Amino acid sequence: LDIRLQRTGSKLPMELFRQSLVLDVEEPPEPSAVRYLDLDAAFWKKVKQGLITFIITMGLVVLGAFMVHVTRRGSGPFWAGVLTTTLNILIPIAVKLLMIMEQHTSEDKRQKSMYLKITLFRWINTAIAIKFVTPFTRTLGMDSNDLLPAINGIMVMEIFFAPIISILD
C-alpha cells in the first residue's frame, strides 16, 4: 500500500529512491517462464478473466457436491466415493481447459491460479461436501447413511481407483 500511494512518512530518507519515491523491486521470472503473448493484457481484464473462471470453478464445486449428495442418497456411500474419486481425477482436466481463458504474465502465476482452483475443488468435494450433507447425529454411526461409511468409500476408492487410472494414463 505504501508503494501504490507513495507514502514516504514511514520510511527513512536513505530507504527512498532519490529521497522521495518508494520503489517495489522483485526478482523477475526466468525468461522461459514469461508468457510473452499475455504481457499486454490490462489489469482489469485479467481480474475479470480470473473471476469468471473462479465462478465457473465454484459452479463445478456446487454441481459436484450435488451429484455426490444425490448418488449417496440413491446408491449409498460406496458409489458416492467412486463419484468423488472420479470427480477428483477429472477436475484437473476441466481446470486446465478453463485456464485457456485466463491471461497471466508468467507461468508461475498461471500455475498458482490453477493450483488454487484444483485444490479448492478437491478439498470441498472430498471433505466439506460429505460432512455438509451428513446430519450431526449421523457422524459416528456405521449405518449406510452415516459419515464413516462415506469416508471409508472415498478412502478405498482413492487407494485403489486413483492409482489404477494413473497407471492406465
N, C-alpha and C positions, 0 to 999 in steps of 0.2 A: 504494500500500500504506500509505503514511503517513496517507492520508485515511481509509481503511477502519478502521485500527487506532487512529487518533487519536494517532499518535506525534508528540510535540512536542519530543523531545530534539534533533533535528537542525535545528530552526527557531529563529530568533531571536524573542524575545518580541514585537517590533514586527511580525513576519510573521504572527502568530497573531490570530485573531478573538477579541476580548476577552481577549487574552493567554493563552488556554487551549485554543482549538479550531482545528483545521486544516480549512480550507474548500476545496471544489472548485467553482470558478466557471468557467463556459464560456459562450460566446455561444450563445443559443438559436437554434433554426432559425426560418426565416421562418414566419409564420402559415399561409401557403398550403402549406407543406411538412409541417406537423404532421398526423399521421394520428389524428384525434380519436377514432375508434371503437376504436383499438388502444391507447389510453393506459392503460387499466385492466388490461392483461394482466400477470400475475405474471412475475417474472424467470425462474423455473424452467420455467414454461410456454413462454416464448419460447425458452429454451435447448433444451427438448425438441423444439419445432417445428423449430428450425434444425437440430438434429441429425438428425431424421427426414428432412428434405428433403436434407440433405447426404449421408446414407446412400443415399437414392434416386438422387441425382446420381452417386455413386460406382458404384452398380449400373448406371446408364446408361453410365458410362465403361467398366466391365468388359464389358458387353454390346456396346458399340460396338467395342471393341478385339477382342473375339472374332469379331464379324461381319467386321471388316476382315481379320483373320487367315484366316478360312475363305474369304473372297472372294479374297484374294491367292493362297492355295494352289490354289483351284479354277479361277479365271478369269484370274489374272495381276494385275500391278501396276496396269494401266490401270483396271480395274474396281474395284480397291481404292481408287484415287484418286477415282473417281466416288463410291463409297460414303462415303469420308472427307469429301469436299466436301458431299455430301448431308446427312450427319450434322451437319456444322458449320453448315449452314443451318437444319436442323430443331431443333437443341438449344435455341436461344433461345425458341422457342415452347413446348417442353416445360418449360423452367425457369420461364417466366412462369406457366404453369399450376400448377407446384409452389409458386410464391411466394404463391398464394392461401391456402395453408395457414399461412403464417408471419404473425406479427403484429409490426410494427415501429412505434416511436413517431414516427418521422419518415420522410419519403420518401427522404432521403439514406442512411439506414441500410438501407432496403429495396433501394435501387439498389446499394449496396456488396455486399450479400449476393447479389443476382442477378448482378452482375459477377463476383464470385469464382467462383460456380458455372459460369457460361458460360466464363470464361477457363480454369478448371481442366479442364473437359471438352475444350475445343478444343486446349489445349496438349498434354494427354495423348493425345488422339485423333490429332492431326496429327504430333506429334514422337516422343513416348515409345513409343506402341504400335508404330509402324512399326519403330523401332530395336530394340524388345524382341523382336519376332518374327523379326528377321533375325540369323542367326548372325554372329559377328565376322568369320569368314573370308569371308563374302559381302558385306562392306561396300563395297568399291570396284569390284567387277566390273560388267560390263554385261549379264550373263545376266538372264533374265526374273525370276529369284527373288532377285536381288541388291537392295541398298539403293538404289542410284542410280536404277534404273528406277522404283522405288516412289515415291521423292521426285519424280521427273520427272512421274509420273502425277498426283500431288497438285498440283504447281505448275501444270501445264497445266489441270487442272480448276478450280483456284482462279482462274486468269487468265481463262478463258472461261466456265465454267459459272456461277460465283457472280454475275458482273455481269449475265448474261442473266436469271437468276432474280430479281435485284433490279429489273431493268427491267420484267419481267413482273408484279412485285408491285405 
